[in-house]
Structure formats: C-alpha cells, structure tokens
Amino acid sequence: MNLLLAVTVARVASDVALAFAAFFVGFCGAVIYMRFIAARHATPAVPSETASGEMSANDAARASMAAQQLRDLARNVAYDVGAHNSFVESITDQLVGIEQGNAEGGAVVMDVVAKMLDANKRLQTRLEDAEQKIATQAEEIRNQQFEARTDALTRLANRRAFDAALLESTELFASKGQSFALIMLDVDNFKQFNDVHGHPAGDEVLRTVGRTLGRVVSSGDSACRYGGEEFAVILANATVEDGQLAAERIRKAIEAMNVQFGGNALRVTASVGVAGCVADEETSALVRRADEAVYGAKKNGRNCSFWHDREIARLIVAAKAADAAAKSLPAAEAKKFANRSIFTDELHRRIAESRRFGVPITLVHFRVRDFSELEHNYGNAIGMLLLDSLASFVQSTLRDMDLLARLEGGELVVMLPGSSASAAKIVGQRVRTSISLCPVPLGDHQIRLELDMGVSSVQPDEDAASAMESARADLVSTAAAEAQQRLQDADLAAV
C-alpha cells in the first residue's frame, strides 16, 4: 500500500509540475516579448518624422489591451495554481492520516487518488486554455508589429521599417563587406495631382507607384514609402552600378504606369537618385547623397535618374549601356507583354474556339540559356532589360493574332493560332538563329544569347495550364538532348 501511495502521489505531482512549468515558461516568454515590443513602440524611430515614427492612438490602445489581457490571465492562472496546491495539500494530509492508521485504507485511498486525478485534469484544461489565449495575444502583437512597419496607403514598408533595413544593411557592409545601394525617388509634380484632380487622385497615384515598386523590385530588396511622395529602395548585395541599372528600370516602369482616375488618364513620372555605400559613412550621409542625386534629376528636367559619386550628382549613363545592349539586338517595336495570368486566360478562350471550329493552336516556349548565371554575373537589372529586348524582338516577328507572354526565369511563351507544329518550329528556329548572331555589348564584354526552344500543339483534351506545361516539357527534353549533342561534338573536336 505504501508503495502504491508513493507511486500515485509521485505521478500526480509530476503531471502537475510539468504542466505548470510548461505554462510558466511560455507565459514568461510572452510577457517578455510583449514588453520588448512595447518598448520599441514607445520610442519614435526618427524624431524628425514624428508622424511616421510613432504608433497611432489606435495602435497604442490595442497594445495596452493586449497587455491588460495578459495581466488578467496571469492573475487567473496564479489563482488556479494556488487553489490546486491547497487541494493537493489537503489530499496529502489525508494520505498521511491513512499512513498513520487514523483512517481506513483501501476505499479512502481510491477516493483520494480519483479526486487528485480529477483536479489534475481540470488544471490541465485551464492551462491549455491559457496557452491558447497566449497564442491569440501573440498573434495580435505580431499583427501590430506588421502594421507599425507598413504604410497604410501603399502597403509598402514605412519609414520605421526603412530605417531598420538601412541600419541592418550598413552593419552587414561594415562586418562582412556586403555592399548595397540606395535608390530614392520623388513623384514629379505631385502637387498638381492634388490641386487639379483632388487628394483622392494623389492617393491613387501613390498607391499605383507602390504596386509598381512591389512588382519591379526583387523580393530580397526593400522598397518603402519614405514620406509624402518620396519612395526609397535598398538594393541588397548590390554595387552602385547595379543601383544605376535598377534606378532606370524603376523610372521606366513608373513612366509606363496606367493611372486612371475620374475618367482621366494621369501621366506619372519620377525623378530618381542613387548612391552606393562607402566605408566609414554615416547612414545620414548616404541618404543625403541619394537625395542630392534626386535633386539633380529634378534640375535636369525631371523624369530622369542621377547617381552620386561622393562628390557630385551625375546623370546616369551606365544604364544607357544596357539600352545600347538592347538596341544591339534586332530592331523591334517596344510593346507591353502579357503576363502568365493574361496569357492563360487568352489561351483558354482560344482553346474553346479551337474545339468549336477546329482551328489548330501551337505554343512555342523559349528560354534564355544560362539565364540565372547571366543575372548572377551582370545583375538582375541587366537580365530583365535583355529579356525585355528579346521579348520586343520576338514580338516583332509575330502576327497580330499571335500572343507573347514574358514569364519568370528568362522564359517566354508564344501562342500561334492557326499554325501547325512544323510551321511554328520554323518561326522559332528563325528567332533562335537571329538572336545567336547578335553579340550584346555589356561594358567591356560581349555576350551571345542562346535560346532553348520547345514546341507543342494544343490537344483537344488539354486545358490552358496543361498545354503550357506540354510546351515547357518539350523545351526541357529538347534542351537536354541538344546539350548532350554539344558535349559529343566537343569530344569529337578534341580528338
């Protein structure tokens, strides 16, 4: 009996102790996290930008409510654990009485053990409920932190997040030599949008600029609304030359935006400035140099890009090398290209027509060979500019009824309604030959673009997605076979 009592008490006490310990650790972590977030929110990130650096009254109220709920939860759990401890003490007294022979053993022991197990189960339930509530409060805190670092209008990162990202980039540069570039831009003549069309029009312009930056800026970089009509982009692991190319790409993307408001098409442009990080430079000095480059662009007539060489702001000409590279490809009319979603929708419609009228459809899938290596060697901006130029050239070889889409990873896909697979291969091979014969100058080097190609006729039972996948599968298999043939030819030439 003594052994049974000891084992039972030990198991029950262990269950309670472990449950309480698990809760206590989780609860303490949540409280510490809460205090950390509250402390960060309590101090503005940039004193000169009070409006963007401090939490709104609503955010403060939400943080206070979350803290109060955690305090209430702590009191409740403390009460539950205290009550449970008192109960366990009374049970222990009964067990001691049994041990001393002051009470009958068997039935009383079973009753005591049952009560203790029930109490343990009830406390465990309360602890699980408390754990769920802590998880809910933690999610609320995370949401507050996200909103505190996000601009409500553009949904880009805000000034607070920019300051943190800039500091992090500066520290990485100092500790690991990982360079970065800073791009700043102002929407040109922004006041006119508000004065002529009203502030809602100005808001729509800013929202569209935000969406454009979110689309053209790489996921590893940081785009933010710096304040008012000013925006900033931090290019990670980038040189100032990379920044110049990216600045021109961003400027052109903004210039190409289609902003509709109140039945009017609003033409939007931006003045862009670039500065690259240098050793032993304060972040404020880097921002000032980028801002001076923006001012240089404005003085030059706006809708252009300048970069700062640590002495003066200069008109960006390095990006013109990429333009020259693009122009070295066969001449083509600049057009907008479909994305994957638009292409898929149009292909779906064409497949439905094909089923009704029996008109064949063929897809041609192109891929720039070693595109990832090209981006690695010359930067993402150069890669995208070359892909734009390639798409323009391919577009110039197509009929009005044909449709081209630019995909990710250096890939293009073309839909040729009414064309057989053999005719499509002739068109595709003509494109491959023309591109391979045009060396592209990039600085002091020249490269030749090589294209892999796949061709697939759309089958009656295929939908748009499967048809596109068939064309890409043919590209992969054909590219593998051609690569194998190139290796065999090289081996023969070496003999």
C-alpha positions as CSV (number, residue, x, y, z in Angstrom):
1,M,0.0,0.0,0.0
2,N,2.8,2.4,0.9
3,L,4.5,1.8,-2.5
4,L,1.2,2.3,-4.3
5,L,0.6,5.6,-2.5
6,A,4.1,6.8,-3.2
7,V,3.9,6.0,-6.9
8,T,0.4,7.6,-7.3
9,V,1.4,10.7,-5.5
10,A,4.6,11.0,-7.5
11,R,2.9,10.6,-10.8
12,V,0.2,13.2,-10.0
13,A,2.7,15.6,-8.6
14,S,4.9,15.2,-11.6
15,D,2.0,15.8,-14.0
16,V,1.0,19.0,-12.3
17,A,4.6,20.2,-12.0
18,L,5.4,19.6,-15.7
19,A,2.2,21.2,-16.8
20,F,2.7,24.3,-14.7
21,A,6.4,24.5,-15.8
22,A,5.4,24.4,-19.4
23,F,2.8,27.1,-18.9
24,F,5.1,29.2,-16.8
25,V,7.9,29.2,-19.5
26,G,5.5,30.0,-22.3
27,F,3.8,32.8,-20.3
28,C,7.1,34.4,-19.3
29,G,8.2,34.3,-22.9
30,A,5.0,36.1,-24.0
31,V,5.3,38.7,-21.3
32,I,9.0,39.4,-22.2
33,Y,8.0,39.6,-25.9
34,M,5.2,42.0,-25.1
35,R,7.5,44.2,-23.1
36,F,10.1,44.2,-25.8
37,I,7.6,45.2,-28.5
38,A,6.0,47.9,-26.2
39,A,9.5,49.3,-25.5
40,R,10.3,49.5,-29.2
41,H,7.0,51.2,-30.0
42,A,7.4,53.7,-27.1
43,T,10.4,55.4,-28.8
44,P,10.0,57.1,-32.2
45,A,12.4,55.7,-34.8
46,V,13.2,59.1,-36.3
47,P,12.5,62.2,-34.1
48,S,12.2,64.4,-37.1
49,E,9.5,62.2,-38.6
50,T,7.1,62.0,-35.6
51,A,4.0,61.2,-37.7
52,S,5.7,58.2,-39.3
53,G,7.8,57.1,-36.3
54,E,5.2,56.9,-33.6
55,M,2.3,54.5,-33.2
56,S,-1.1,55.8,-33.7
57,A,-3.5,56.1,-30.8
58,N,-5.4,53.1,-32.0
59,D,-2.2,51.0,-32.1
60,A,-1.3,52.1,-28.5
61,A,-4.8,51.2,-27.3
62,R,-4.5,47.7,-28.9
63,A,-1.1,47.2,-27.3
64,S,-2.5,48.3,-23.9
65,M,-5.4,46.0,-24.2
66,A,-3.2,43.0,-25.1
67,A,-1.0,43.7,-22.1
68,Q,-4.0,44.0,-19.8
69,Q,-5.4,40.7,-21.0
70,L,-2.1,39.0,-20.3
71,R,-2.0,40.5,-16.8
72,D,-5.6,39.2,-16.2
73,L,-4.6,35.8,-17.5
74,A,-1.6,35.8,-15.1
75,R,-3.8,36.5,-12.1
76,N,-6.3,33.8,-13.1
77,V,-3.6,31.2,-13.6
78,A,-2.0,32.1,-10.3
79,Y,-5.3,31.7,-8.6
80,D,-5.9,28.3,-10.3
81,V,-2.5,27.0,-9.4
82,G,-2.8,28.3,-5.8
83,A,-6.2,26.6,-5.4
84,H,-4.8,23.4,-6.9
85,N,-1.9,23.5,-4.5
86,S,-4.2,23.9,-1.5
87,F,-6.3,21.0,-2.7
88,V,-3.1,18.8,-3.1
89,E,-2.1,19.8,0.5
90,S,-5.4,18.6,1.9
91,I,-5.1,15.3,-0.1
92,T,-1.6,14.9,1.3
93,D,-3.0,15.3,4.9
94,Q,-5.5,12.5,4.2
95,L,-2.8,10.3,2.9
96,V,-0.6,10.9,6.0
97,G,-3.6,10.0,8.1
98,I,-4.0,6.7,6.3
99,E,-0.3,6.0,6.7
100,Q,-0.6,6.6,10.4
101,G,-3.5,4.3,10.7
102,N,-6.0,7.1,11.5
103,A,-8.3,6.1,8.7
104,E,-9.4,3.0,6.9
105,G,-7.1,2.4,3.9
106,G,-8.5,0.9,0.6
107,A,-11.6,2.8,-0.3
108,V,-10.3,6.1,1.0
109,V,-7.1,5.8,-1.0
110,M,-9.0,5.1,-4.2
111,D,-11.3,8.1,-3.5
112,V,-8.3,10.4,-2.8
113,V,-6.5,9.3,-5.9
114,A,-9.6,9.8,-8.0
115,K,-10.0,13.3,-6.6
116,M,-6.4,14.2,-7.3
117,L,-6.6,12.9,-10.8
118,D,-9.7,14.9,-11.4
119,A,-8.1,18.1,-10.0
120,N,-5.1,17.5,-12.2
121,K,-7.3,17.1,-15.3
122,R,-9.2,20.3,-14.5
123,L,-5.9,22.3,-14.0
124,Q,-4.5,20.9,-17.2
125,T,-7.6,22.1,-19.1
126,R,-7.2,25.5,-17.6
127,L,-3.6,25.6,-18.6
128,E,-4.4,24.6,-22.1
129,D,-7.0,27.3,-22.3
130,A,-4.4,29.8,-21.0
131,E,-1.9,28.6,-23.6
132,Q,-4.4,29.2,-26.4
133,K,-5.1,32.7,-25.1
134,I,-1.4,33.5,-25.0
135,A,-1.1,32.3,-28.7
136,T,-4.0,34.6,-29.6
137,Q,-2.3,37.6,-27.9
138,A,1.0,36.8,-29.5
139,E,-0.7,36.9,-32.9
140,E,-2.3,40.2,-32.1
141,I,1.2,41.5,-31.1
142,R,2.6,40.3,-34.4
143,N,-0.2,42.0,-36.4
144,Q,0.5,45.2,-34.5
145,Q,4.2,45.0,-35.3
146,F,3.4,44.4,-39.0
147,E,1.0,47.3,-39.2
148,A,3.5,49.5,-37.3
149,R,6.1,48.9,-40.1
150,T,3.7,49.1,-43.1
151,D,2.4,52.2,-44.9
152,A,-1.4,52.0,-44.9
153,L,-1.8,53.7,-48.3
154,T,0.8,52.0,-50.5
155,R,1.2,48.8,-48.4
156,L,5.0,49.1,-48.8
157,A,7.3,49.3,-45.8
158,N,7.1,52.6,-44.0
159,R,9.8,54.9,-42.7
160,R,10.3,53.0,-39.5
161,A,11.0,49.8,-41.4
162,F,13.3,51.6,-43.9
163,D,15.4,53.0,-41.0
164,A,15.8,49.4,-39.6
165,A,16.6,47.9,-43.0
166,L,19.2,50.7,-43.8
167,L,20.8,50.2,-40.4
168,E,21.0,46.4,-41.0
169,S,22.5,46.9,-44.4
170,T,25.1,49.3,-43.0
171,E,26.1,46.8,-40.3
172,L,26.4,43.9,-42.9
173,F,28.6,46.1,-45.0
174,A,30.8,47.0,-42.0
175,S,31.0,43.5,-40.7
176,K,31.0,41.3,-43.8
177,G,31.7,43.7,-46.7
178,Q,28.3,43.1,-48.2
179,S,27.8,46.2,-50.4
180,F,24.4,47.8,-51.0
181,A,22.9,50.7,-53.0
182,L,20.2,53.2,-52.0
183,I,17.7,54.4,-54.5
184,M,15.4,57.4,-53.7
185,L,12.7,58.9,-55.9
186,D,10.2,61.7,-55.9
187,V,6.9,61.6,-57.9
188,D,7.2,64.5,-60.3
189,N,4.8,67.5,-59.9
190,F,2.8,65.5,-57.4
191,K,1.1,68.7,-56.0
192,Q,-0.6,69.1,-59.4
193,F,-2.5,65.8,-59.0
194,N,-3.9,67.1,-55.7
195,D,-4.6,70.6,-56.9
196,V,-6.2,69.7,-60.3
197,H,-7.9,66.3,-59.5
198,G,-8.2,66.3,-55.7
199,H,-6.4,64.5,-53.0
200,P,-8.0,61.1,-53.8
201,A,-6.3,61.3,-57.2
202,G,-3.0,61.9,-55.4
203,D,-3.7,58.9,-53.2
204,E,-4.4,56.7,-56.3
205,V,-1.1,57.8,-57.8
206,L,0.8,56.9,-54.7
207,R,-1.0,53.5,-54.5
208,T,-0.1,52.8,-58.1
209,V,3.5,53.7,-57.5
210,G,3.6,51.4,-54.5
211,R,2.2,48.5,-56.6
212,T,4.7,49.2,-59.3
213,L,7.6,49.1,-56.9
214,G,6.3,45.9,-55.4
215,R,6.3,44.4,-58.8
216,V,9.7,45.5,-60.2
217,V,11.8,45.4,-57.0
218,S,13.3,42.0,-56.2
219,S,12.0,40.1,-53.1
220,G,15.4,40.3,-51.4
221,D,15.4,44.1,-51.7
222,S,13.5,46.6,-49.5
223,A,11.0,49.1,-51.1
224,C,9.4,51.6,-48.8
225,R,7.4,54.9,-48.8
226,Y,9.9,57.3,-47.3
227,G,7.3,60.1,-46.7
228,G,4.8,62.1,-48.8
229,E,5.5,61.4,-52.5
230,E,9.0,60.1,-51.7
231,F,10.0,56.5,-52.0
232,A,13.2,54.6,-51.3
233,V,14.6,51.2,-52.3
234,I,17.5,49.4,-50.6
235,L,19.2,47.0,-53.0
236,A,20.9,44.2,-51.0
237,N,24.3,42.9,-52.1
238,A,24.5,45.4,-55.0
239,T,27.0,47.8,-56.4
240,V,26.3,51.4,-57.3
241,E,26.4,50.2,-61.0
242,D,23.6,47.7,-60.1
243,G,21.8,50.6,-58.5
244,Q,22.0,52.7,-61.6
245,L,20.5,50.0,-63.8
246,A,17.8,49.3,-61.2
247,A,17.0,53.0,-61.0
248,E,16.4,53.3,-64.7
249,R,14.2,50.2,-64.7
250,I,12.1,51.6,-61.9
251,R,11.9,55.0,-63.6
252,K,10.7,53.4,-66.8
253,A,8.2,51.2,-65.0
254,I,6.7,54.3,-63.3
255,E,6.6,56.2,-66.6
256,A,4.7,53.3,-68.2
257,M,2.1,53.1,-65.5
258,N,-1.6,53.5,-66.4
259,V,-3.3,55.5,-63.7
260,Q,-7.0,56.1,-64.3
261,F,-8.9,58.4,-62.1
262,G,-12.3,60.1,-62.6
263,G,-12.2,59.2,-66.3
264,N,-8.8,60.8,-66.8
265,A,-5.5,59.1,-67.6
266,L,-2.9,60.5,-65.3
267,R,0.7,60.6,-66.6
268,V,3.1,59.9,-63.8
269,T,6.9,60.2,-63.9
270,A,9.6,60.2,-61.2
271,S,13.0,61.8,-60.5
272,V,15.4,59.1,-59.3
273,G,18.6,59.3,-57.3
274,V,21.2,56.6,-56.5
275,A,24.1,56.4,-54.0
276,G,26.3,53.4,-53.2
277,C,27.6,52.6,-49.8
278,V,31.1,53.5,-48.9
279,A,33.3,52.7,-45.9
280,D,33.0,54.8,-42.8
281,E,30.0,56.7,-44.0
282,E,27.1,57.5,-41.7
283,T,23.7,56.4,-43.0
284,S,22.5,60.0,-42.9
285,A,25.3,61.0,-45.3
286,L,24.3,58.1,-47.6
287,V,20.7,59.3,-47.6
288,R,21.8,62.9,-48.2
289,R,23.8,61.9,-51.3
290,A,20.9,59.9,-52.7
291,D,18.6,62.9,-52.1
292,E,21.1,65.2,-53.8
293,A,21.0,62.9,-56.8
294,V,17.2,63.2,-56.8
295,Y,17.6,67.0,-56.7
296,G,20.0,66.8,-59.7
297,A,17.4,64.8,-61.6
298,K,14.7,67.5,-60.9
299,K,17.1,70.3,-62.0
300,N,17.7,68.3,-65.2
301,G,14.0,68.5,-66.2
302,R,12.6,65.5,-64.1
303,N,11.8,62.0,-65.3
304,C,15.5,61.0,-65.3
305,S,18.0,59.3,-63.0
306,F,21.1,60.6,-61.4
307,W,23.8,59.0,-59.2
308,H,26.1,60.4,-56.7
309,D,29.9,59.7,-56.9
310,R,30.7,61.1,-53.4
311,E,31.4,64.5,-55.0
312,I,28.7,65.5,-57.3
313,A,25.5,64.1,-58.8
314,R,25.8,62.8,-62.4
315,L,23.3,61.8,-65.0
316,I,23.1,58.1,-65.2
317,V,24.8,56.9,-68.3
318,A,25.8,53.4,-67.1
319,A,22.2,52.3,-67.7
320,K,22.5,53.6,-71.2
321,A,25.0,50.8,-71.8
322,A,22.2,48.4,-71.1
323,D,20.0,50.3,-73.5
324,A,22.8,50.1,-76.1
325,A,22.9,46.3,-75.4
326,A,19.2,46.1,-76.0
327,K,19.5,48.1,-79.2
328,S,22.2,45.7,-80.5
329,L,19.5,43.1,-80.7
330,P,17.4,43.2,-83.9
331,A,15.3,46.3,-84.0
332,A,11.8,45.8,-82.6
333,E,8.9,48.0,-81.6
334,A,8.5,48.4,-77.9
335,K,5.3,46.8,-76.7
336,K,3.7,45.7,-73.5
337,F,3.7,41.9,-73.0
338,A,1.2,39.7,-71.4
339,N,2.0,38.0,-68.1
340,R,1.2,34.4,-67.2
341,S,-2.3,35.1,-66.0
342,I,-3.4,37.1,-69.0
343,F,-1.8,34.6,-71.4
344,T,-3.5,31.7,-69.7
345,D,-6.9,33.4,-69.9
346,E,-6.5,34.2,-73.6
347,L,-5.2,30.7,-74.3
348,H,-8.3,29.3,-72.5
349,R,-10.5,31.3,-74.8
350,R,-8.6,30.3,-77.9
351,I,-8.9,26.6,-76.9
352,A,-12.6,26.9,-76.7
353,E,-12.8,28.4,-80.2
354,S,-10.5,25.7,-81.5
355,R,-12.8,23.0,-80.2
356,R,-15.8,24.6,-82.0
357,F,-14.1,25.4,-85.3
358,G,-11.2,23.0,-85.5
359,V,-8.5,25.7,-85.8
360,P,-5.1,24.4,-84.6
361,I,-3.1,26.2,-81.9
362,T,0.6,25.7,-81.3
363,L,2.7,27.0,-78.4
364,V,6.4,27.9,-78.7
365,H,8.3,28.1,-75.4
366,F,11.7,29.9,-75.3
367,R,14.2,30.0,-72.5
368,V,17.5,32.1,-72.4
369,R,20.2,29.5,-71.9
370,D,22.1,30.0,-68.6
371,F,19.9,33.0,-67.7
372,S,20.5,32.6,-63.9
373,E,24.2,32.7,-64.5
374,L,23.8,35.8,-66.6
375,E,21.8,37.5,-63.8
376,H,24.4,36.5,-61.3
377,N,27.3,37.9,-63.4
378,Y,25.7,41.1,-64.5
379,G,22.8,41.8,-62.1
380,N,19.1,41.4,-62.2
381,A,18.5,44.7,-63.9
382,I,20.7,43.8,-66.9
383,G,18.9,40.4,-67.1
384,M,15.5,42.0,-67.2
385,L,16.5,44.6,-69.7
386,L,17.9,42.0,-72.0
387,L,14.8,39.9,-71.6
388,D,12.6,42.9,-72.4
389,S,14.6,43.5,-75.6
390,L,14.4,39.8,-76.5
391,A,10.6,39.9,-76.0
392,S,10.4,43.0,-78.2
393,F,12.2,41.3,-81.0
394,V,10.2,38.1,-80.8
395,Q,7.0,40.3,-80.7
396,S,8.1,42.0,-83.9
397,T,8.2,38.6,-85.8
398,L,4.6,37.7,-84.8
399,R,1.3,38.3,-86.4
400,D,-1.4,40.5,-84.8
401,M,-3.4,37.3,-83.8
402,D,-0.4,35.8,-82.0
403,L,0.3,36.4,-78.3
404,L,3.5,36.6,-76.4
405,A,4.0,36.4,-72.6
406,R,7.1,37.0,-70.6
407,L,7.5,34.5,-67.8
408,E,9.8,34.2,-64.9
409,G,13.3,32.8,-65.1
410,G,14.3,34.1,-68.5
411,E,11.4,32.4,-70.3
412,L,8.9,33.4,-73.0
413,V,5.9,31.6,-74.4
414,V,4.2,32.4,-77.7
415,M,0.7,31.3,-78.8
416,L,0.3,30.8,-82.6
417,P,-3.4,30.2,-83.5
418,G,-3.9,28.5,-86.9
419,S,-0.3,27.3,-87.1
420,S,0.9,23.7,-87.2
421,A,3.8,22.5,-85.1
422,S,6.1,22.3,-88.2
423,A,5.4,25.9,-89.1
424,A,5.9,27.1,-85.5
425,K,9.3,25.3,-85.4
426,I,10.4,27.3,-88.5
427,V,9.4,30.6,-86.8
428,G,11.1,29.6,-83.6
429,Q,14.3,28.5,-85.2
430,R,14.4,31.8,-87.2
431,V,14.2,33.6,-83.9
432,R,17.0,31.5,-82.3
433,T,19.3,32.0,-85.2
434,S,18.8,35.8,-85.3
435,I,19.4,36.1,-81.6
436,S,22.6,34.0,-81.6
437,L,24.1,36.1,-84.4
438,C,23.8,39.3,-82.5
439,P,26.5,39.8,-79.9
440,V,25.4,42.0,-77.0
441,P,27.9,44.6,-75.5
442,L,27.9,44.7,-71.7
443,G,30.6,47.1,-70.6
444,D,34.0,45.8,-71.9
445,H,32.5,42.4,-72.8
446,Q,30.2,40.9,-75.4
447,I,27.9,38.0,-74.9
448,R,25.8,36.0,-77.2
449,L,22.3,35.0,-76.1
450,E,21.4,31.4,-76.9
451,L,17.8,30.2,-76.7
452,D,16.4,26.8,-75.9
453,M,13.0,26.1,-77.5
454,G,10.1,23.8,-77.1
455,V,7.1,23.4,-79.4
456,S,3.7,21.7,-78.7
457,S,0.4,21.6,-80.5
458,V,-2.6,22.0,-78.2
459,Q,-4.6,18.8,-78.0
460,P,-8.4,18.8,-77.8
461,D,-8.5,17.4,-74.3
462,E,-5.9,19.8,-72.9
463,D,-6.7,22.9,-70.9
464,A,-4.6,26.1,-70.9
465,A,-2.3,25.0,-68.0
466,S,-1.6,21.5,-69.3
467,A,-1.0,22.9,-72.8
468,M,1.6,25.3,-71.4
469,E,3.2,22.6,-69.4
470,S,3.4,20.4,-72.5
471,A,5.3,23.1,-74.4
472,R,7.7,23.6,-71.5
473,A,8.2,19.8,-71.2
474,D,9.3,19.7,-74.8
475,L,11.7,22.6,-74.2
476,V,13.3,20.7,-71.3
477,S,13.7,17.5,-73.2
478,T,14.9,19.2,-76.4
479,A,17.4,21.3,-74.4
480,A,18.8,18.2,-72.7
481,A,19.2,16.4,-76.0
482,E,20.9,19.5,-77.5
483,A,23.2,19.8,-74.5
484,Q,24.2,16.2,-74.9
485,Q,24.9,16.7,-78.6
486,R,27.1,19.7,-77.8
487,L,29.2,17.6,-75.4
488,Q,29.6,14.9,-78.1
489,D,30.6,17.5,-80.7
490,A,33.2,18.9,-78.2
491,D,34.6,15.5,-77.5
492,L,35.0,14.8,-81.3
493,A,36.6,18.2,-81.8
494,A,39.1,17.5,-79.0
495,V,40.2,14.2,-80.7
